[in-house]
Amino acid sequence: MPLNAKATQEFVPIKEVRDGVIVLKDGGLRAIVLASSVNLSLKSDDEQKATIIQFQSFLNTLDFSIQISVQSRRLDIRPYLLLLEERIKVQTEPLLKLQTKEYIEFVRNFTESVSIMTKSFFVVVPYTHTVLKSGSGIEKLKGLFSRKNKEEVKLAKQEDFEEKRSQLEERVGVIQQGLGRCGIKSAQLGTEEIVEVFYKVFNPGEVEGKIRLE
């Protein structure tokens, strides 16, 4: 089989996205938190220092690692232009129609000559079980495979997932509280939004989706 025939999934350590949680092939869990940005240049020197110190303090209080990912993408202006074109159809004033058409052309030409970028900020929150000991949850699961029926095994797996997800959710809460103290709005992504994020990563030329902070 040629190298380029391998499926992309073989190189991605993700088993599934379930209930707003990324399940890795090694059993680890990941949550993604979308964060707003803070424009330090609009703040005074004292406000800038206070924000930086607060963010530094937030990072220093964490007893687990996080990953901060920044995605830069070219702004897709087509939905906005389509909206304006729909407005032209219902306008009855000739001068207003003309001005709207000229505005559409201006925006189209401007965006074609200048690359306007949008940035999305994500905080990846991890949770992985510690080293397993005899009698641990996974060891019990292994035992179930040999002496329990499939329904009991399925139930045990679900309970194990819920336990790990609970621990992950606690970490997400810590992250969101810390970001809030820094003046940063945040929201945990759901299943569909997580899938959209990864779809954009592997399909960078596609139209922007609907991931937004309320």
C-alpha positions as CSV (number, residue, x, y, z in Angstrom):
1,M,0.0,0.0,0.0
2,P,1.5,3.4,-0.9
3,L,2.2,5.8,2.0
4,N,-0.3,8.4,0.8
5,A,-3.1,5.8,0.9
6,K,-3.2,5.7,4.7
7,A,-6.2,7.3,6.3
8,T,-5.6,10.5,8.2
9,Q,-7.2,8.9,11.3
10,E,-4.2,6.6,11.6
11,F,-2.1,9.6,12.5
12,V,-4.6,11.3,14.9
13,P,-4.5,10.0,18.5
14,I,-8.3,10.5,18.9
15,K,-10.6,7.6,19.4
16,E,-13.9,9.5,19.6
17,V,-15.5,12.8,20.6
18,R,-18.2,12.0,23.2
19,D,-20.4,14.2,25.3
20,G,-18.2,17.2,24.6
21,V,-15.1,15.3,25.6
22,I,-12.2,14.1,23.3
23,V,-11.3,10.5,24.1
24,L,-7.8,9.6,23.1
25,K,-6.6,6.2,22.0
26,D,-4.6,5.8,25.1
27,G,-7.6,6.4,27.3
28,G,-6.8,10.0,28.2
29,L,-9.5,12.8,28.0
30,R,-9.3,16.3,26.7
31,A,-11.7,19.2,26.9
32,I,-11.4,22.4,24.7
33,V,-12.3,25.8,26.1
34,L,-12.7,28.7,23.7
35,A,-11.4,32.0,25.1
36,S,-11.8,35.6,24.1
37,S,-8.8,37.9,23.6
38,V,-7.7,41.0,25.5
39,N,-6.3,44.0,23.6
40,L,-3.5,45.2,25.9
41,S,-2.7,48.1,23.6
42,L,-6.0,49.7,24.5
43,K,-5.1,49.6,28.3
44,S,-3.0,51.9,30.3
45,D,0.5,50.8,31.5
46,D,-0.8,50.0,34.9
47,E,-3.8,48.0,33.5
48,Q,-1.4,46.1,31.2
49,K,0.9,45.1,34.1
50,A,-2.1,44.1,36.3
51,T,-3.5,41.9,33.5
52,I,-0.1,40.2,32.9
53,I,0.5,39.7,36.6
54,Q,-3.0,38.2,37.0
55,F,-2.5,35.8,34.1
56,Q,0.9,34.8,35.4
57,S,-0.6,34.2,38.8
58,F,-3.4,32.1,37.2
59,L,-0.8,29.9,35.4
60,N,1.3,29.4,38.5
61,T,-1.7,28.2,40.5
62,L,-2.4,25.3,38.1
63,D,-1.3,21.8,39.3
64,F,-1.9,20.3,35.8
65,S,-0.6,21.2,32.4
66,I,-2.6,22.9,29.7
67,Q,-2.1,23.7,26.0
68,I,-3.0,27.0,24.5
69,S,-3.7,26.9,20.8
70,V,-4.1,29.9,18.5
71,Q,-5.7,29.4,15.0
72,S,-5.4,32.1,12.4
73,R,-7.7,31.9,9.4
74,R,-8.5,34.3,6.6
75,L,-11.8,36.0,7.2
76,D,-14.6,34.7,5.0
77,I,-16.6,37.7,3.9
78,R,-18.9,35.9,1.5
79,P,-21.8,35.4,4.0
80,Y,-21.8,39.2,4.7
81,L,-21.8,40.0,1.0
82,L,-24.7,37.6,0.3
83,L,-26.6,39.3,3.0
84,L,-26.1,42.7,1.4
85,E,-27.1,41.4,-2.0
86,E,-30.4,40.1,-0.4
87,R,-31.0,43.6,1.0
88,I,-30.6,45.1,-2.5
89,K,-33.5,42.9,-3.7
90,V,-35.9,44.4,-1.2
91,Q,-34.8,48.0,-1.4
92,T,-37.1,50.4,-3.4
93,E,-35.0,53.5,-3.3
94,P,-32.7,53.7,-6.4
95,L,-30.0,55.8,-4.7
96,L,-29.8,53.4,-1.7
97,K,-29.5,50.4,-4.1
98,L,-26.7,52.1,-6.0
99,Q,-24.9,52.9,-2.7
100,T,-25.2,49.4,-1.5
101,K,-23.9,48.0,-4.8
102,E,-20.9,50.3,-4.6
103,Y,-20.3,49.3,-1.0
104,I,-20.4,45.6,-1.9
105,E,-17.8,46.2,-4.6
106,F,-15.6,48.2,-2.2
107,V,-15.7,45.4,0.4
108,R,-15.1,42.7,-2.2
109,N,-12.1,44.5,-3.7
110,F,-10.6,45.4,-0.4
111,T,-10.8,41.9,1.0
112,E,-9.3,40.4,-2.2
113,S,-6.3,42.8,-2.0
114,V,-5.8,42.6,1.8
115,S,-5.8,39.4,3.8
116,I,-8.0,40.0,6.9
117,M,-7.3,37.4,9.5
118,T,-9.4,36.1,12.4
119,K,-7.9,34.4,15.4
120,S,-9.4,31.8,17.7
121,F,-7.9,31.0,21.1
122,F,-8.4,27.6,22.6
123,V,-7.2,26.1,25.9
124,V,-6.9,22.3,25.8
125,V,-7.5,20.8,29.3
126,P,-6.2,17.3,29.8
127,Y,-7.1,14.5,32.2
128,T,-5.2,11.1,32.3
129,H,-5.4,8.4,34.9
130,T,-2.4,8.0,37.1
131,V,-0.4,4.8,37.1
132,L,-2.7,1.9,37.6
133,K,-2.5,-0.3,40.7
134,S,-3.9,-3.6,41.5
135,G,-7.6,-3.3,42.1
136,S,-7.9,-0.1,40.1
137,G,-10.8,0.7,37.8
138,I,-9.1,-0.6,34.7
139,E,-8.0,-3.8,36.3
140,K,-11.5,-4.4,37.4
141,L,-12.7,-3.9,33.8
142,K,-10.2,-6.5,32.6
143,G,-11.6,-8.9,35.1
144,L,-15.1,-8.1,33.9
145,F,-14.3,-9.1,30.4
146,S,-13.5,-12.6,31.5
147,R,-16.5,-13.2,33.8
148,K,-19.2,-10.6,33.2
149,N,-21.6,-10.3,30.3
150,K,-21.4,-7.6,27.7
151,E,-24.0,-5.4,29.3
152,E,-22.1,-5.3,32.6
153,V,-18.9,-4.6,30.8
154,K,-20.6,-1.7,28.9
155,L,-22.0,-0.3,32.2
156,A,-18.6,-0.5,33.9
157,K,-16.9,1.3,31.0
158,Q,-19.6,4.1,31.1
159,E,-19.0,4.5,34.9
160,D,-15.3,4.7,34.4
161,F,-15.8,7.4,31.7
162,E,-18.2,9.4,33.9
163,E,-15.7,9.3,36.7
164,K,-12.9,10.6,34.5
165,R,-15.1,13.2,32.9
166,S,-16.1,14.5,36.3
167,Q,-12.4,15.1,37.1
168,L,-11.9,16.8,33.8
169,E,-14.9,19.0,34.3
170,E,-13.5,20.2,37.6
171,R,-10.3,21.2,35.8
172,V,-12.3,23.0,33.2
173,G,-14.0,25.0,35.9
174,V,-10.7,26.0,37.4
175,I,-9.5,27.2,34.0
176,Q,-12.7,29.2,33.3
177,Q,-12.6,30.8,36.7
178,G,-8.9,31.8,36.3
179,L,-9.6,33.2,32.8
180,G,-12.5,35.2,34.2
181,R,-10.4,36.8,36.8
182,C,-8.1,38.0,33.9
183,G,-11.1,39.6,32.2
184,I,-11.2,36.8,29.5
185,K,-14.6,35.3,28.6
186,S,-14.6,31.5,27.9
187,A,-16.9,28.7,27.0
188,Q,-16.4,24.9,26.8
189,L,-16.9,23.5,23.4
190,G,-19.6,20.8,22.8
191,T,-19.2,17.7,20.6
192,E,-20.3,19.4,17.3
193,E,-18.1,22.4,18.0
194,I,-15.0,20.2,18.7
195,V,-15.6,18.2,15.5
196,E,-15.8,21.5,13.6
197,V,-12.5,22.6,15.1
198,F,-10.7,19.5,13.9
199,Y,-12.5,19.6,10.6
200,K,-11.0,23.1,10.1
201,V,-7.6,21.9,11.0
202,F,-7.6,19.2,8.3
203,N,-9.6,21.3,5.8
204,P,-8.1,24.8,6.1
205,G,-9.7,26.0,2.8
206,E,-13.3,25.5,4.0
207,V,-15.7,28.2,4.9
208,E,-15.7,29.4,8.5
209,G,-18.2,27.7,10.9
210,K,-20.3,29.0,13.7
211,I,-18.1,28.6,16.8
212,R,-18.7,31.7,18.8
213,L,-18.5,33.1,22.3
214,E,-21.9,34.4,23.5
